[in-house]
Amino acid sequence: MIRLLPLLLLAGCSAGAASTDPLPTVAPAPVVEDGLPLRTLSTQPLPAQGCALFLWTISPGRKLVLMARSDNATSRIALAGGEIDLARAAQSGPILAGFAERARFADASTSVEWSLRIEQRADVTDGAVVSEGTLAYTPAAGDAVAVPVTGIVGCRPGQR
């Protein structure tokens, strides 16, 4: 009888636990790579005119997270729903090869903002180096996520 007592107690607990109340719905978590909502961009070519800025995360497995164009003042990022182009909303600081140290790109639902150190180096022709920086991604409904980045600016010959 002593061995049946725990089973009877468990049976009594589960019998009273049944409920017809529906479970609350929980919003699905956003799809992320490496803990970041920014996805890896597909291969991005240099534009026919002007220069392009490419930013990679500094984390292991560096991933291309942003490509910006100087000719049309846009930046491209990839989110769970695909790649999107954002128009430049603001910029400040020195400009090198068409890109400012600080810039913000946005649409109605998303914004990205960078703060970069862009350097012209003697060993780099037709471009520049992003030696360090931060890229912040902010969805319209949510918190900002900032990641350290590095990158390059590439220009077609004579376009800088």
Stockholm file with secondary structure:
# STOCKHOLM 1.0

chainA/1-160         MIRLLPLLLLAGCSAGAASTDPLPTVAPAPVVEDGLPLRTLSTQPLPAQGCALFLWTISPGRKLVLMARSDNATSRIALAGGEIDLARAAQSGPILAGFAERARFADASTSVEWSLRIEQRADVTDGAVVSEGTLAYTPAAGDAVAVPVTGIVGCRPGQR
#=GR chainA/1-160 SS CTTHHHHHHHHHHHHHHCCCSCCCCCCCCCCCBTTBSCBCCCCCCCCSSSEEEEEEESSTTCCEEEEEETTTTEEEEEETTEEEEEEEEEEEEEEETTEEEEEEEECSSEEEEEEEEEECCTTCCSEEEEEEEEEEEEESSSCCEEEEEEEEEEECTTCC
#=GC SS_cons         CTTHHHHHHHHHHHHHHCCCSCCCCCCCCCCCBTTBSCBCCCCCCCCSSSEEEEEEESSTTCCEEEEEETTTTEEEEEETTEEEEEEEEEEEEEEETTEEEEEEEECSSEEEEEEEEEECCTTCCSEEEEEEEEEEEEESSSCCEEEEEEEEEEECTTCC
//
